Amino acid sequence: MLTNSFKVWGGYAIVAYVAAVIYGYSSGGDIVGPIALGYKGGVGDHVGYTILIGLSMCCMVIALMFTAFRDADPEMAASYMGSSSIPASQPPVGASMWPIAMALGLGTVILGLAVHPAVFAVGIAVLGIVALEWAMEAWADRATGDPVANRELRDRIMGPIELPLMAAIGVAVLALSMSRVLLAVSVAGSVIVASVVSVIIFGTATFMAIGPELNRKIVNSLLAFGLIAVVGAGIVSAVIGERDIEPHHEEHGEDHSDEESLIIVEFGS
Protein backbone atom coordinates (compact mmCIF):
# COMPACT_ATOMS: atom_id res chain seq x y z
CA MET A 1 0.00 0.00 0.00
CA LEU A 2 1.37 3.39 -1.00
CA THR A 3 1.54 6.05 1.70
CA ASN A 4 0.20 9.57 1.33
CA SER A 5 3.68 11.05 1.31
CA PHE A 6 4.72 8.72 -1.50
CA LYS A 7 1.72 9.84 -3.54
CA VAL A 8 2.59 13.53 -3.02
CA TRP A 9 6.30 13.27 -3.82
CA GLY A 10 5.71 10.69 -6.54
CA GLY A 11 3.33 13.17 -8.16
CA TYR A 12 6.01 15.85 -7.98
CA ALA A 13 8.45 13.44 -9.66
CA ILE A 14 6.02 12.72 -12.50
CA VAL A 15 5.28 16.41 -13.02
CA ALA A 16 9.01 17.23 -13.17
CA TYR A 17 9.61 14.38 -15.63
CA VAL A 18 6.76 15.53 -17.90
CA ALA A 19 8.10 19.10 -17.72
CA ALA A 20 11.57 17.81 -18.72
CA VAL A 21 10.11 15.94 -21.70
CA ILE A 22 8.14 18.97 -22.85
CA TYR A 23 11.18 21.19 -22.41
CA GLY A 24 13.29 18.74 -24.40
CA TYR A 25 10.87 18.75 -27.31
CA SER A 26 10.51 22.54 -27.25
CA SER A 27 14.31 23.07 -27.22
CA GLY A 28 15.04 20.89 -30.25
CA GLY A 29 15.07 17.32 -28.92
CA ASP A 30 14.45 14.23 -31.02
CA ILE A 31 11.31 12.10 -30.88
CA VAL A 32 12.65 9.51 -28.45
CA GLY A 33 15.52 11.41 -26.78
CA PRO A 34 13.66 13.34 -24.05
CA ILE A 35 11.59 10.28 -23.10
CA ALA A 36 14.60 7.91 -22.99
CA LEU A 37 16.79 10.34 -20.97
CA GLY A 38 19.02 10.84 -23.99
CA TYR A 39 19.74 7.14 -24.51
CA LYS A 40 18.34 7.31 -28.05
CA GLY A 41 18.51 10.71 -29.66
CA GLY A 42 19.06 14.24 -28.43
CA VAL A 43 17.30 15.93 -25.51
CA GLY A 44 17.49 19.53 -26.69
CA ASP A 45 18.95 22.01 -24.20
CA HIS A 46 21.07 19.88 -21.86
CA VAL A 47 21.15 22.32 -18.93
CA GLY A 48 17.42 22.81 -18.46
CA TYR A 49 16.63 19.18 -19.23
CA THR A 50 19.20 17.94 -16.70
CA ILE A 51 17.85 20.24 -13.99
CA LEU A 52 14.28 19.02 -14.46
CA ILE A 53 15.30 15.35 -14.60
CA GLY A 54 17.43 15.83 -11.48
CA LEU A 55 14.43 17.38 -9.70
CA SER A 56 12.30 14.42 -10.74
CA MET A 57 14.85 11.91 -9.41
CA CYS A 58 15.22 13.76 -6.11
CA CYS A 59 11.46 13.77 -5.60
CA MET A 60 11.29 10.05 -6.37
CA VAL A 61 14.06 9.29 -3.87
CA ILE A 62 12.16 11.22 -1.19
CA ALA A 63 8.97 9.34 -2.07
CA LEU A 64 10.77 6.00 -1.71
CA MET A 65 12.22 7.04 1.65
CA PHE A 66 8.74 7.92 2.94
CA THR A 67 7.51 4.54 1.73
CA ALA A 68 10.37 2.70 3.43
CA PHE A 69 9.61 4.38 6.77
CA ARG A 70 5.83 4.17 6.21
CA ASP A 71 5.32 7.84 7.11
CA ALA A 72 6.62 7.15 10.65
CA ASP A 73 3.80 4.70 11.33
CA PRO A 74 4.05 3.59 15.00
CA GLU A 75 3.01 0.04 14.14
CA MET A 76 5.82 -0.32 11.60
CA ALA A 77 8.29 1.12 14.11
CA ALA A 78 7.15 -1.38 16.71
CA SER A 79 7.59 -4.20 14.20
CA TYR A 80 11.12 -3.03 13.36
CA MET A 81 12.11 -2.78 17.05
CA GLY A 82 10.59 -6.18 17.85
CA SER A 83 8.15 -4.72 20.35
CA SER A 84 4.56 -5.81 20.81
CA SER A 85 3.33 -2.28 21.52
CA ILE A 86 4.64 1.23 21.15
CA PRO A 87 3.28 4.58 22.38
CA ALA A 88 1.25 6.75 20.06
CA SER A 89 3.04 9.21 17.82
CA GLN A 90 3.39 12.87 18.74
CA PRO A 91 4.42 16.11 17.01
CA PRO A 92 8.14 16.95 16.73
CA VAL A 93 9.59 18.21 20.01
CA GLY A 94 12.92 19.53 21.25
CA ALA A 95 15.50 21.95 19.92
CA SER A 96 17.87 21.05 17.11
CA MET A 97 21.45 22.13 16.38
CA TRP A 98 21.23 21.23 12.68
CA PRO A 99 20.01 24.68 11.49
CA ILE A 100 23.24 26.15 12.89
CA ALA A 101 25.26 23.44 11.16
CA MET A 102 23.39 24.13 7.93
CA ALA A 103 24.31 27.82 8.16
CA LEU A 104 27.94 26.84 8.74
CA GLY A 105 27.89 24.60 5.67
CA LEU A 106 26.35 27.30 3.47
CA GLY A 107 28.94 29.81 4.65
CA THR A 108 31.73 27.36 3.89
CA VAL A 109 30.35 26.75 0.39
CA ILE A 110 30.17 30.47 -0.35
CA LEU A 111 33.72 31.02 0.92
CA GLY A 112 34.92 28.05 -1.09
CA LEU A 113 33.60 29.57 -4.31
CA ALA A 114 35.84 32.59 -3.75
CA VAL A 115 38.79 31.03 -1.92
CA HIS A 116 39.67 27.43 -2.80
CA PRO A 117 37.96 24.37 -4.34
CA ALA A 118 38.92 22.27 -1.32
CA VAL A 119 36.97 24.58 1.00
CA PHE A 120 33.98 24.33 -1.34
CA ALA A 121 34.17 20.52 -1.19
CA VAL A 122 34.19 20.66 2.61
CA GLY A 123 31.08 22.83 2.59
CA ILE A 124 29.26 20.42 0.26
CA ALA A 125 30.16 17.52 2.54
CA VAL A 126 28.85 19.41 5.58
CA LEU A 127 25.56 20.19 3.81
CA GLY A 128 25.09 16.55 2.83
CA ILE A 129 25.65 15.32 6.37
CA VAL A 130 23.38 17.97 7.87
CA ALA A 131 20.57 17.16 5.43
CA LEU A 132 20.70 13.46 6.31
CA GLU A 133 20.97 13.97 10.06
CA TRP A 134 18.30 16.65 10.19
CA ALA A 135 15.83 14.52 8.22
CA MET A 136 16.38 11.49 10.46
CA GLU A 137 16.10 13.57 13.63
CA ALA A 138 12.81 15.09 12.47
CA TRP A 139 11.48 11.63 11.63
CA ALA A 140 12.59 10.05 14.91
CA ASP A 141 11.19 12.89 17.07
CA ARG A 142 7.65 12.01 16.04
CA ALA A 143 8.04 8.27 15.60
CA THR A 144 6.58 7.53 19.04
CA GLY A 145 5.44 9.33 22.16
CA ASP A 146 8.44 8.10 24.17
CA PRO A 147 11.66 10.15 23.74
CA VAL A 148 13.78 7.19 24.86
CA ALA A 149 12.23 4.92 22.25
CA ASN A 150 12.68 7.62 19.63
CA ARG A 151 16.37 7.92 20.43
CA GLU A 152 16.83 4.16 20.40
CA LEU A 153 15.06 3.83 17.06
CA ARG A 154 17.17 6.56 15.47
CA ASP A 155 20.43 5.14 16.83
CA ARG A 156 19.64 1.66 15.52
CA ILE A 157 19.08 3.02 12.02
CA MET A 158 21.78 5.69 11.83
CA GLY A 159 24.48 4.18 14.04
CA PRO A 160 26.02 1.89 11.39
CA ILE A 161 26.09 4.83 8.97
CA GLU A 162 27.15 7.67 11.25
CA LEU A 163 30.20 6.19 12.92
CA PRO A 164 32.31 5.25 9.87
CA LEU A 165 31.10 8.19 7.78
CA MET A 166 31.69 10.82 10.44
CA ALA A 167 35.08 9.33 11.30
CA ALA A 168 36.23 9.41 7.67
CA ILE A 169 34.96 12.93 7.02
CA GLY A 170 36.30 14.20 10.34
CA VAL A 171 39.78 12.90 9.58
CA ALA A 172 39.66 14.36 6.06
CA VAL A 173 38.47 17.78 7.26
CA LEU A 174 41.04 17.84 10.06
CA ALA A 175 43.89 16.87 7.73
CA LEU A 176 42.87 19.36 5.04
CA SER A 177 42.39 22.26 7.45
CA MET A 178 45.61 21.56 9.33
CA SER A 179 47.56 21.27 6.08
CA ARG A 180 46.41 24.77 5.09
CA VAL A 181 47.48 26.11 8.49
CA LEU A 182 50.90 24.41 8.44
CA LEU A 183 51.61 25.63 4.90
CA ALA A 184 50.65 29.22 5.77
CA VAL A 185 53.01 29.67 8.75
CA SER A 186 56.78 29.47 8.87
CA VAL A 187 58.73 26.25 9.30
CA ALA A 188 59.27 26.84 13.01
CA GLY A 189 55.66 27.97 13.41
CA SER A 190 54.35 24.81 11.75
CA VAL A 191 56.27 22.70 14.26
CA ILE A 192 54.80 24.71 17.14
CA VAL A 193 51.25 24.56 15.76
CA ALA A 194 51.43 20.80 15.16
CA SER A 195 52.79 20.20 18.67
CA VAL A 196 50.12 22.34 20.35
CA VAL A 197 47.27 20.72 18.41
CA SER A 198 48.59 17.23 19.17
CA VAL A 199 48.80 18.00 22.89
CA ILE A 200 45.26 19.43 22.91
CA ILE A 201 43.80 16.40 21.12
CA PHE A 202 45.64 13.93 23.32
CA GLY A 203 44.76 15.79 26.52
CA THR A 204 41.07 16.07 25.61
CA ALA A 205 40.84 12.40 24.69
CA THR A 206 42.59 11.38 27.91
CA PHE A 207 40.30 13.53 30.05
CA MET A 208 37.19 12.13 28.37
CA ALA A 209 38.47 8.58 28.86
CA ILE A 210 39.57 8.66 32.51
CA GLY A 211 37.69 11.70 33.78
CA PRO A 212 34.14 11.96 35.09
CA GLU A 213 31.29 10.98 32.80
CA LEU A 214 30.29 14.07 30.83
CA ASN A 215 26.89 15.00 29.54
CA ARG A 216 26.36 14.09 25.89
CA LYS A 217 25.39 17.64 25.01
CA ILE A 218 28.61 18.97 26.53
CA VAL A 219 30.69 16.50 24.53
CA ASN A 220 28.86 17.37 21.31
CA SER A 221 29.33 21.07 21.99
CA LEU A 222 33.08 20.62 22.56
CA LEU A 223 33.46 18.59 19.37
CA ALA A 224 31.44 21.12 17.38
CA PHE A 225 33.51 23.99 18.77
CA GLY A 226 36.74 22.20 17.92
CA LEU A 227 35.55 21.44 14.38
CA ILE A 228 34.50 25.06 13.82
CA ALA A 229 37.85 26.30 15.14
CA VAL A 230 39.87 23.97 12.91
CA VAL A 231 37.80 24.66 9.78
CA GLY A 232 37.89 28.40 10.48
CA ALA A 233 41.67 28.33 10.88
CA GLY A 234 41.96 26.36 7.64
CA ILE A 235 39.81 28.88 5.76
CA VAL A 236 41.80 31.84 7.07
CA SER A 237 45.06 30.10 6.19
CA ALA A 238 43.79 29.32 2.69
CA VAL A 239 42.98 33.02 2.23
CA ILE A 240 46.45 34.03 3.41
CA GLY A 241 48.09 31.54 1.07
CA GLU A 242 51.08 29.26 1.32
CA ARG A 243 54.48 30.48 2.41
CA ASP A 244 57.32 30.70 -0.07
CA ILE A 245 59.07 27.35 -0.13
CA GLU A 246 62.61 27.55 -1.49
CA PRO A 247 63.72 24.62 -3.63
CA HIS A 248 66.31 22.36 -2.06
CA HIS A 249 69.67 22.30 -3.84
CA GLU A 250 71.98 19.35 -3.33
CA GLU A 251 75.51 20.15 -2.30
CA HIS A 252 78.05 18.77 -4.67
CA GLY A 253 81.59 17.81 -3.86
CA GLU A 254 84.54 20.20 -4.17
CA ASP A 255 85.48 21.27 -7.67
CA HIS A 256 88.87 19.80 -8.59
CA SER A 257 88.81 20.86 -12.24
CA ASP A 258 91.71 23.33 -11.77
CA GLU A 259 93.89 20.71 -10.10
CA GLU A 260 93.13 18.17 -12.86
CA SER A 261 94.03 20.74 -15.53
CA LEU A 262 97.35 21.49 -13.79
CA ILE A 263 98.22 17.81 -13.64
CA ILE A 264 97.47 17.38 -17.34
CA VAL A 265 99.64 20.39 -18.24
CA GLU A 266 102.55 19.15 -16.12
CA PHE A 267 102.24 15.66 -17.62
CA GLY A 268 102.24 17.09 -21.11
CA SER A 269 105.27 19.26 -20.44
Buried (B, 14 or more C-beta within 10 A) or exposed (E): EEBEBBEBBBEBBEBBBEBBBEBBBEBEBBEEBBBEBBEEBBBBBEEBBBBBBEBBEBBBEBBBBBBEBBEBEBEBBBEBBEEEEBEEBBEEEEEBBBEEBBEBBBBBBEBBEEBBEBBBBBBBBBBEBBEBBBEBBEBBBBBBBBEEBBBBBBEEBBEEEBEEBEEEBBEEBBEBBBBBBBBBBEEEEBEEBBEEBEEEEEEBEEEEEEEEEEEEEEEEEEEBEBBEEBBEBBBBBBBEEEBEEEEEEEEEEEEEEEEEEEEEEEEEE
